[in-house]
Amino acid sequence: PPGEFIHDVVILEFDFIPTTDTISFDYVFFSEQYCQSGNGVTNDAFGFLLSGPLGNDINIARLPISGDIVSPATLNPSTVDAASFLHNTDPTFDNPCFPFPPPPERFAGIAYDGFSVPLTAVGRVVPCARHTLKIVLLDAGDFLSDSGILLEAGSFLAGLVNKPEPNTTAEVGSLT
């Protein structure tokens, strides 16, 4: 976001050659900014940027009902995509999402304030042409409230001709 300090930038980028006209994969988004967004808290930024022979990067990480990007501001109990949100705060939390606690097994698996149900990213591609998928996640505004994604193993479907070769980039420090 313009004018915000950027922290903890993570980029995973790889090229692939699909044999189909559509790619997809499953993921879960999670954040410590849930139940804080909308109260002056800057949202962390996140996207799955797909590019290919037709041009510009397109963010294929979209919510199922609104078609919005995925963030704590767009996926929470007060949005049209609320059914895709799972809270992970108890009533003793500073600003709980709900007045009742989540099931105990949720606390055992993840310590973030909230997360999505499994979502599917879908993008149109040109068969047999080289494409790039860039997964970008960054902390905006502060370095304490982190967000992240979990990619489901084996869910990347593109009818691949060859296996992707990962190229990762990590940046340490703050960007302005």
C-alpha positions as CSV (number, residue, x, y, z in Angstrom):
1,P,0.0,0.0,0.0
2,P,1.3,3.5,-0.9
3,G,3.0,5.3,1.9
4,E,3.2,2.3,4.2
5,F,6.3,0.7,5.6
6,I,6.8,-2.8,4.1
7,H,8.2,-5.7,6.1
8,D,8.8,-9.4,5.8
9,V,8.4,-9.6,2.0
10,V,8.2,-13.2,0.7
11,I,8.2,-14.0,-3.0
12,L,8.0,-17.5,-4.5
13,E,8.2,-17.5,-8.3
14,F,8.3,-20.2,-10.8
15,D,7.7,-20.8,-14.5
16,F,5.6,-23.6,-15.9
17,I,4.2,-24.7,-19.3
18,P,0.6,-25.9,-19.0
19,T,-1.1,-28.3,-21.4
20,T,-4.6,-27.1,-20.4
21,D,-6.3,-23.7,-20.7
22,T,-6.9,-23.3,-17.0
23,I,-4.7,-23.8,-13.9
24,S,-5.8,-24.1,-10.3
25,F,-4.5,-24.9,-6.8
26,D,-5.9,-24.9,-3.3
27,Y,-4.6,-22.7,-0.4
28,V,-5.6,-21.3,3.1
29,F,-4.9,-17.7,4.0
30,F,-4.3,-16.8,7.7
31,S,-3.6,-13.6,9.6
32,E,-2.9,-12.0,13.0
33,Q,-4.7,-8.9,11.7
34,Y,-8.2,-10.4,11.9
35,C,-10.5,-8.7,14.3
36,Q,-8.3,-5.6,14.0
37,S,-8.9,-4.5,10.4
38,G,-11.1,-1.5,9.9
39,N,-9.9,0.1,13.1
40,G,-6.9,1.9,11.6
41,V,-4.9,-1.3,11.0
42,T,-3.1,-1.5,7.7
43,N,-3.8,-4.8,5.9
44,D,-1.0,-7.1,4.9
45,A,-0.8,-7.6,1.1
46,F,-1.0,-11.0,-0.6
47,G,-1.5,-12.2,-4.2
48,F,-0.9,-15.0,-6.7
49,L,0.2,-13.1,-9.7
50,L,-0.1,-15.0,-13.0
51,S,1.5,-13.8,-16.2
52,G,2.1,-15.3,-19.6
53,P,2.3,-14.6,-23.3
54,L,-0.9,-12.4,-23.1
55,G,0.7,-9.8,-20.9
56,N,0.2,-8.3,-17.4
57,D,0.2,-10.0,-14.0
58,I,-3.3,-11.0,-12.9
59,N,-4.0,-11.7,-9.2
60,I,-5.8,-15.1,-9.3
61,A,-6.3,-15.2,-5.5
62,R,-10.0,-14.1,-5.3
63,L,-12.8,-14.7,-2.9
64,P,-15.6,-17.0,-4.0
65,I,-18.6,-14.7,-3.7
66,S,-17.4,-11.1,-4.1
67,G,-14.5,-11.8,-6.4
68,D,-12.4,-9.5,-4.1
69,I,-8.7,-10.0,-3.3
70,V,-8.0,-12.0,-0.2
71,S,-7.1,-10.0,2.9
72,P,-8.2,-9.4,6.5
73,A,-10.4,-6.5,5.3
74,T,-12.2,-8.5,2.6
75,L,-12.5,-11.8,4.3
76,N,-14.0,-11.4,7.8
77,P,-17.3,-11.8,9.7
78,S,-18.8,-8.6,8.3
79,T,-18.2,-9.3,4.6
80,V,-20.3,-11.2,2.0
81,D,-17.6,-13.9,2.0
82,A,-18.0,-14.5,5.8
83,A,-18.8,-18.2,5.2
84,S,-15.2,-18.6,4.0
85,F,-13.8,-17.2,7.3
86,L,-12.9,-19.1,10.4
87,H,-12.2,-17.1,13.6
88,N,-9.5,-18.3,16.0
89,T,-9.9,-15.9,19.0
90,D,-11.5,-16.5,22.3
91,P,-13.7,-14.0,24.3
92,T,-10.7,-12.9,26.4
93,F,-8.9,-11.6,23.2
94,D,-8.6,-7.8,23.0
95,N,-11.1,-7.6,20.2
96,P,-12.6,-11.0,19.6
97,C,-14.3,-11.7,16.3
98,F,-17.2,-13.5,18.0
99,P,-18.3,-13.6,21.6
100,F,-17.9,-17.4,21.7
101,P,-14.7,-19.4,21.3
102,P,-13.8,-21.6,18.3
103,P,-13.7,-25.3,18.7
104,P,-10.6,-26.3,20.8
105,E,-9.0,-28.3,18.0
106,R,-8.6,-25.0,16.0
107,F,-6.3,-23.6,18.7
108,A,-4.2,-26.7,18.6
109,G,-3.4,-26.3,14.9
110,I,-2.7,-22.6,14.3
111,A,-2.2,-19.6,16.5
112,Y,-3.3,-16.9,14.1
113,D,-6.5,-14.8,14.9
114,G,-8.3,-16.1,11.8
115,F,-8.0,-18.0,8.6
116,S,-9.9,-19.0,5.5
117,V,-11.5,-22.2,4.7
118,P,-9.6,-23.9,1.8
119,L,-9.9,-21.6,-1.2
120,T,-9.1,-22.3,-4.9
121,A,-7.1,-20.0,-7.1
122,V,-8.0,-20.4,-10.8
123,G,-6.4,-18.7,-13.8
124,R,-6.8,-18.9,-17.6
125,V,-3.6,-19.8,-19.5
126,V,-2.5,-20.4,-23.0
127,P,-1.7,-24.1,-23.5
128,C,1.9,-25.1,-24.3
129,A,3.2,-21.5,-23.6
130,R,5.5,-20.4,-20.8
131,H,3.8,-18.7,-17.8
132,T,5.0,-17.4,-14.5
133,L,3.3,-17.7,-11.2
134,K,4.5,-15.3,-8.5
135,I,3.2,-15.7,-4.9
136,V,3.8,-12.5,-3.0
137,L,3.1,-11.9,0.7
138,L,4.2,-8.9,2.8
139,D,3.6,-7.2,6.1
140,A,2.3,-3.7,5.7
141,G,2.5,-1.0,8.4
142,D,3.9,-3.0,11.2
143,F,6.2,-6.0,11.6
144,L,4.3,-7.7,14.4
145,S,1.0,-8.8,12.9
146,D,1.9,-11.4,10.3
147,S,-0.1,-13.1,7.6
148,G,0.6,-16.3,5.6
149,I,-0.7,-18.9,3.3
150,L,-0.6,-22.7,3.2
151,L,-0.5,-24.3,-0.2
152,E,-2.1,-27.7,-0.5
153,A,0.5,-30.3,-1.6
154,G,-0.3,-31.8,-5.0
155,S,-3.2,-29.4,-5.7
156,F,-1.4,-27.4,-8.5
157,L,-3.2,-28.6,-11.7
158,A,-1.9,-27.5,-15.0
159,G,-1.3,-30.7,-17.0
160,L,2.4,-29.8,-16.8
161,V,4.8,-30.7,-19.7
162,N,7.8,-30.3,-17.4
163,K,8.2,-29.8,-13.7
164,P,8.6,-26.3,-12.4
165,E,11.9,-25.2,-11.1
166,P,11.4,-23.0,-8.0
167,N,13.2,-19.6,-7.8
168,T,12.8,-18.0,-4.4
169,T,13.6,-14.4,-3.3
170,A,13.7,-13.2,0.3
171,E,14.2,-9.6,1.3
172,V,15.1,-8.7,4.8
173,G,14.4,-5.3,6.3
174,S,12.0,-2.5,5.6
175,L,11.0,-0.9,2.3
176,T,9.2,2.4,2.0
